[in-house]
Amino acid sequence: MALPGIAGLPMERVMSENTCAVCDYPLDENRVEVTIGGRTVEACCEECAQKLREAERSA
């Protein structure tokens, strides 16, 4: 069963790469962890983290 994606990406790709789940920017020490649907994903900044939270609320 395929997992739903975030920001148009398959979940497997989002979870395996070291890039932001929203904008695909490389993650650094400023990464922000966000729990979406019981899974933790990482965003490069608080702005992208907020976009993830808003997308989950609207779903």
C-alpha positions as CSV (number, residue, x, y, z in Angstrom):
1,M,0.0,0.0,0.0
2,A,1.4,3.4,-1.0
3,L,1.5,6.0,1.7
4,P,0.0,9.5,1.0
5,G,2.5,12.1,0.1
6,I,3.2,15.6,1.4
7,A,3.6,18.5,-0.9
8,G,3.0,16.3,-3.9
9,L,5.9,13.9,-3.0
10,P,5.4,10.2,-2.2
11,M,5.9,9.6,1.6
12,E,8.7,7.2,1.0
13,R,10.7,10.0,-0.7
14,V,9.8,12.6,1.9
15,M,11.0,10.3,4.7
16,S,14.2,9.0,3.1
17,E,15.8,12.3,1.8
18,N,17.5,14.9,3.9
19,T,15.4,17.7,2.4
20,C,12.4,19.8,3.5
21,A,9.0,18.1,3.1
22,V,7.6,21.3,1.7
23,C,10.1,23.0,-0.6
24,D,12.8,20.3,-1.0
25,Y,15.5,22.6,0.4
26,P,18.4,20.8,2.1
27,L,17.9,20.5,5.8
28,D,20.5,21.9,8.3
29,E,20.7,22.4,12.0
30,N,17.6,24.7,11.9
31,R,15.3,21.9,10.8
32,V,11.8,21.8,12.4
33,E,10.1,18.5,13.1
34,V,6.4,18.4,12.5
35,T,4.0,15.4,13.2
36,I,1.6,14.9,10.4
37,G,-0.9,12.0,10.5
38,G,1.1,10.4,13.3
39,R,4.4,10.6,11.3
40,T,7.2,13.0,11.9
41,V,8.5,14.9,8.9
42,E,11.1,17.7,8.8
43,A,10.9,21.2,7.4
44,C,13.7,23.6,6.7
45,C,12.2,26.5,8.6
46,E,9.2,27.5,10.7
47,E,7.4,28.9,7.7
48,C,7.4,25.5,5.9
49,A,6.5,23.8,9.2
50,Q,3.5,26.1,9.4
51,K,2.4,25.2,5.9
52,L,2.5,21.5,6.9
53,R,0.3,22.2,9.9
54,E,-2.2,24.2,7.9
55,A,-2.4,21.5,5.2
56,E,-3.1,18.9,7.9
57,R,-5.8,21.0,9.4
58,S,-7.5,21.6,6.1
59,A,-7.4,17.9,5.1
